[in-house]
Amino acid sequence: MHIGKVSLLKKVKVIYNPSSGRQVIQRRIDEICKILLDNGYIVGKFATKEKNDAMQEAIRCCKEDWDIIVACGGDGTVNEVATGIIIGGRKIPVAILAAGTVNDFANYMGLPKGSKEFCDMIMDENTIDVDLGKWEDKYFVNVAAGGFLTNVAHQVPTESKNALGRMAYYLEGLKEIPKQMFNGINVKISSEEYTSEEEIFLFLVSNSSSIGGFKMLAPKAQVEDGLLDCIIIRKSEIQDIVSIFINILTGEHVNHPNVEYFKTRKITIESNEKVQVDIDGEYGGTLPATFEVVPRSFKIFC
Ligand SMILES: Nc1ncnc2c1ncn2[C@@H]1O[C@H](COP(=O)(O)OP(=O)(O)OP(=O)(O)O)[C@@H](O)[C@H]1O
C-alpha cells in the first residue's frame, strides 16, 4: 500500500445522505463536526435531497477552495462524490463515513465508524489513491453488475431500507429468486484475458472484493492494482448454483468450473437482450457496456 500525507488541510465539506441506511447519521455527523471544529478545521455541511446532489456538491467543492470532503452515506453516495471529483478535476481527498445499508467499499477498506476514530483518521492525514471503474461517463468505486439478483439493490424502496436495513435486501432477494432462478442471459464478452459467447447467470466487474455484503466475492481484488476483477457465473444446473453460492462465503466459488475469474483493464459485455446494469447499488443503464479501470484516480483517507 502506498500511503501519502496531505499537509495543511483545513476546510472540510461534509456531504451526507440523510436517507441512507437507517437514518441514524445526523447525531454522528454533529459529533464529527464538533471534533473537527474544536481542532481548528472550518466545516461546512450539505445534506442531499435526491439523486446527483452529492455529485453536484462535489463538483462545487472542486471549484471552491475546500480541502477535504467527508462522504457520508452508502456506496451510492460515495459513488456520486467520486464522480463529482473526477468531473470537477481536482483530486480532493475524501473521508468515507459508512452510513448506508451495505457499505461494501468502506467495509472492504476497514474504515472507522466511531466519531473519534473517524476524526483521528482525518487528522492523521494518511491517504491512499485507489482505482475507479468507468463506463462511458459513469464511474464506480465498487462494482458494476448484471444478471441474477443484481437488480435487487436498486429495487428496494428507501422506506424498506430505513425500516429493515439489510433485511430489506434479503427479503427482496428471496422474492426475486423464483422469478430469476432459470433466467440465463446470452452475452458476448470481449477482453484481452477472456473472450466468449455464452449463456451466463451473472457478471460482476469489481474494484474491491466485497460485493453485496459478501466479503470474498472477488477474493483477489485490490483497489490499487490498476485492474478490475471480473466474475462470470455461467448458466448452471440448480445443484451447481447452490454449490457456487455456498462457496461464496469462503471465496472458493471462483474455483468452480462454471465460474470464470480474471483481472482486466478493460472488458466489453454485449447482449441482444435487455440487461440492466447495477453500478454501486444504483441503476446504471443497460448493456452493451465497456468497463475500464481509471487507475488511482480517487484519493481517500485510510
Ligand atoms: N434526501 C434523500 N432522500 C431520498 N433519497 C436520497 C436522498 N439523498 C440522496 N438520495 C438517493 O440515495 C442514493 C444513494 O443512497 P446510498 O447508497 O447513500 O444509501 P443506501 O442505499 O442506504 O446504502 P447502500 O448503497 O450501502 O445500500 C442516491 O443516489 C440518491 O438517489
The ligand as an SDF file (V2000), in Angstrom:
LIG
                    3D

 31 33  0  0  0  0  0  0  0  0999 V2000
  -32.5950   13.0340    0.9610 N   0  0  0  0  0  0  0  0  0  0  0  0
  -32.7480   11.9480    0.1900 C   0  0  0  0  0  0  0  0  0  0  0  0
  -33.9080   11.2110    0.2420 N   0  0  0  0  0  0  0  0  0  0  0  0
  -34.0710   10.0820   -0.5020 C   0  0  0  0  0  0  0  0  0  0  0  0
  -33.1190    9.5910   -1.3500 N   0  0  0  0  0  0  0  0  0  0  0  0
  -31.9530   10.2570   -1.4390 C   0  0  0  0  0  0  0  0  0  0  0  0
  -31.7030   11.4750   -0.6800 C   0  0  0  0  0  0  0  0  0  0  0  0
  -30.4560   11.9000   -0.9730 N   0  0  0  0  0  0  0  0  0  0  0  0
  -29.9500   11.0160   -1.8830 C   0  0  0  0  0  0  0  0  0  0  0  0
  -30.8390   10.0410   -2.1690 N   0  0  0  0  0  0  0  0  0  0  0  0
  -30.6750    8.8570   -3.0510 C   0  0  0  0  0  0  0  0  0  0  0  0
  -29.8910    7.8750   -2.3500 O   0  0  0  0  0  0  0  0  0  0  0  0
  -28.9080    7.3170   -3.2460 C   0  0  0  0  0  0  0  0  0  0  0  0
  -27.6810    6.8580   -2.5100 C   0  0  0  0  0  0  0  0  0  0  0  0
  -28.0130    6.0270   -1.4310 O   0  0  0  0  0  0  0  0  0  0  0  0
  -26.8260    5.4650   -0.5310 P   0  0  0  0  0  0  0  0  0  0  0  0
  -26.0710    4.4780   -1.2990 O   0  0  0  0  0  0  0  0  0  0  0  0
  -26.0680    6.5820    0.0680 O   0  0  0  0  0  0  0  0  0  0  0  0
  -27.5970    4.7860    0.6770 O   0  0  0  0  0  0  0  0  0  0  0  0
  -28.1710    3.3100    0.8390 P   0  0  0  0  0  0  0  0  0  0  0  0
  -28.8140    2.9360   -0.4620 O   0  0  0  0  0  0  0  0  0  0  0  0
  -28.9780    3.2440    2.0770 O   0  0  0  0  0  0  0  0  0  0  0  0
  -26.8740    2.4880    1.1140 O   0  0  0  0  0  0  0  0  0  0  0  0
  -26.2030    1.2420    0.3640 P   0  0  0  0  0  0  0  0  0  0  0  0
  -25.9240    1.6920   -1.0710 O   0  0  0  0  0  0  0  0  0  0  0  0
  -24.9410    0.9760    1.1180 O   0  0  0  0  0  0  0  0  0  0  0  0
  -27.1930    0.1620    0.4570 O   0  0  0  0  0  0  0  0  0  0  0  0
  -28.5860    8.4900   -4.1870 C   0  0  0  0  0  0  0  0  0  0  0  0
  -28.1160    8.0080   -5.4110 O   0  0  0  0  0  0  0  0  0  0  0  0
  -29.9300    9.1830   -4.3240 C   0  0  0  0  0  0  0  0  0  0  0  0
  -30.6530    8.6140   -5.4120 O   0  0  0  0  0  0  0  0  0  0  0  0
  1  2  1  0
  2  3  1  0
  2  7  2  0
  3  4  2  0
  4  5  1  0
  5  6  2  0
  6  7  1  0
  6 10  1  0
  7  8  1  0
  8  9  2  0
  9 10  1  0
 10 11  1  0
 11 12  1  0
 11 30  1  0
 12 13  1  0
 13 14  1  0
 13 28  1  0
 14 15  1  0
 15 16  1  0
 16 17  2  0
 16 18  1  0
 16 19  1  0
 19 20  1  0
 20 21  2  0
 20 22  1  0
 20 23  1  0
 23 24  1  0
 24 25  2  0
 24 26  1  0
 24 27  1  0
 28 29  1  0
 28 30  1  0
 30 31  1  0
M  END
$$$$
